[in-house]
Amino acid sequence: MLHFVESTDQVIENIRTFETYLHSENLAEKQFAQDLVKKGRSMIIYKVGGVNHFAPIRFLGYKKNNMVAHLDNEKKASRDTAPAIQSLMGKPFTHVAIENEFADYAGQIKGNTLKSKRKYWRVRNDQNKYFELEAETETEVEAAAS
């Protein structure tokens, strides 16, 4: 059984997992993450390499979430995780510029994006700055250096 996140660090741990799926060589993992982006209605914004990335709270809102656990929990919706995310990050917002950025981001992924209004939250680090995912593994550090 999945439990809701209780800290920003737990959300960030899930962001790392989600990004791994987005860039996976395993096509099932990559497709899983891409489908969640395309279907997302409630999204968390974080930066990678200075660029906004988006991931659904439906995935990020459960402790130590992964693809298998999420698929077993398919009936859950973002409205289930929204109270946990809101307690950590405050009220969600909407903004035309962010919606346009999301459309560009999701547009890079094959398939149709859900036609829906979205809500967004930003992850902030301990210094209250927007969270930026940095290359952490040796391979990622080498790739970033080249």
C-alpha positions as CSV (number, residue, x, y, z in Angstrom):
1,M,0.0,0.0,0.0
2,L,1.3,3.4,-0.9
3,H,1.5,6.2,1.6
4,F,1.4,9.9,0.9
5,V,4.6,12.0,0.9
6,E,5.3,13.9,4.1
7,S,8.3,15.9,3.1
8,T,9.7,17.8,0.1
9,D,12.7,15.4,0.2
10,Q,10.3,12.5,-0.5
11,V,8.9,14.4,-3.5
12,I,12.4,15.1,-4.7
13,E,13.3,11.4,-4.4
14,N,10.3,10.7,-6.7
15,I,11.3,13.4,-9.1
16,R,14.7,11.6,-9.5
17,T,12.9,8.3,-10.1
18,F,10.6,10.0,-12.6
19,E,13.4,11.6,-14.5
20,T,15.2,8.2,-14.7
21,Y,12.1,6.8,-16.3
22,L,11.8,9.7,-18.8
23,H,15.4,9.0,-20.0
24,S,15.4,5.3,-19.6
25,E,16.7,2.9,-22.3
26,N,13.8,0.6,-21.2
27,L,11.0,1.6,-23.5
28,A,8.3,0.5,-21.1
29,E,9.7,2.8,-18.4
30,K,10.1,5.7,-20.8
31,Q,6.6,5.3,-22.2
32,F,5.1,5.1,-18.7
33,A,6.7,8.4,-17.7
34,Q,5.7,10.1,-21.0
35,D,2.1,8.9,-20.7
36,L,1.9,10.4,-17.2
37,V,3.1,13.7,-18.4
38,K,0.7,13.8,-21.3
39,K,-2.3,12.8,-19.0
40,G,-1.3,15.1,-16.1
41,R,-3.7,17.6,-14.7
42,S,-1.9,18.5,-11.5
43,M,1.8,19.0,-12.1
44,I,4.9,19.8,-10.1
45,I,7.5,22.0,-11.8
46,Y,11.2,21.6,-11.3
47,K,14.3,22.5,-13.3
48,V,16.8,20.3,-15.1
49,G,19.7,22.1,-16.7
50,G,17.9,25.5,-16.2
51,V,14.8,24.2,-18.1
52,N,11.4,23.7,-16.5
53,H,10.3,20.0,-16.4
54,F,6.9,18.8,-15.3
55,A,5.8,15.7,-13.5
56,P,2.3,14.7,-12.2
57,I,1.5,14.8,-8.5
58,R,-0.3,11.5,-9.1
59,F,3.1,9.9,-9.2
60,L,5.1,12.2,-7.0
61,G,2.6,12.3,-4.2
62,Y,3.3,8.8,-2.8
63,K,6.4,7.8,-0.8
64,K,9.1,5.9,-2.7
65,N,6.9,5.5,-5.7
66,N,8.0,3.5,-8.7
67,M,6.4,2.2,-11.9
68,V,5.2,-1.1,-10.5
69,A,3.7,0.4,-7.4
70,H,2.0,3.2,-9.4
71,L,0.5,0.7,-11.9
72,D,-0.8,-1.4,-9.1
73,N,-2.3,1.9,-7.7
74,E,-3.8,3.0,-11.1
75,K,-7.2,3.9,-9.7
76,K,-5.8,6.7,-7.6
77,A,-6.1,10.2,-9.0
78,S,-4.3,13.5,-8.5
79,R,-7.1,14.6,-6.2
80,D,-5.9,11.9,-3.8
81,T,-2.4,13.3,-3.6
82,A,-3.3,17.0,-3.8
83,P,-3.8,17.6,-0.1
84,A,-0.4,16.1,0.7
85,I,1.3,18.2,-2.0
86,Q,-0.5,21.3,-1.0
87,S,0.5,20.8,2.7
88,L,4.1,20.8,1.6
89,M,4.1,23.4,-1.2
90,G,1.1,25.6,-0.6
91,K,-1.7,26.4,-3.0
92,P,-1.4,25.5,-6.6
93,F,-1.4,28.2,-9.3
94,T,-2.2,28.5,-13.0
95,H,-0.5,30.9,-15.4
96,V,-0.7,31.3,-19.2
97,A,3.1,31.4,-19.5
98,I,3.5,28.2,-17.5
99,E,0.7,26.5,-19.5
100,N,2.5,27.4,-22.7
101,E,5.8,26.0,-21.3
102,F,4.0,22.8,-20.4
103,A,2.5,22.6,-23.9
104,D,5.9,22.9,-25.4
105,Y,7.4,20.4,-23.0
106,A,4.6,17.8,-23.6
107,G,4.7,18.6,-27.3
108,Q,8.1,17.0,-27.5
109,I,6.5,13.7,-26.5
110,K,4.5,11.7,-29.1
111,G,0.8,11.4,-28.5
112,N,-2.0,13.6,-27.5
113,T,-1.9,15.8,-24.4
114,L,-5.0,15.8,-22.2
115,K,-7.1,18.9,-23.0
116,S,-7.7,20.1,-19.5
117,K,-6.9,23.0,-17.2
118,R,-3.9,22.2,-15.1
119,K,-2.7,23.2,-11.7
120,Y,0.9,23.7,-10.9
121,W,3.2,23.7,-7.9
122,R,6.9,24.6,-7.8
123,V,9.4,22.6,-5.7
124,R,11.7,24.8,-3.7
125,N,15.0,23.9,-2.0
126,D,16.1,24.6,1.5
127,Q,17.2,28.1,0.4
128,N,13.6,28.8,-0.9
129,K,14.9,28.7,-4.5
130,Y,13.3,26.7,-7.3
131,F,14.6,23.1,-7.0
132,E,17.0,22.1,-9.8
133,L,17.8,18.5,-10.4
134,E,21.5,18.2,-10.9
135,A,23.5,15.3,-12.5
136,E,24.5,13.1,-9.6
137,T,25.7,9.8,-10.9
138,E,29.1,9.4,-12.4
139,T,27.7,8.8,-15.9
140,E,25.4,11.9,-15.6
141,V,28.4,14.0,-14.4
142,E,30.5,12.8,-17.4
143,A,27.7,13.5,-19.8
144,A,27.2,16.9,-18.4
145,A,30.9,17.7,-18.8
146,S,31.1,16.7,-22.4
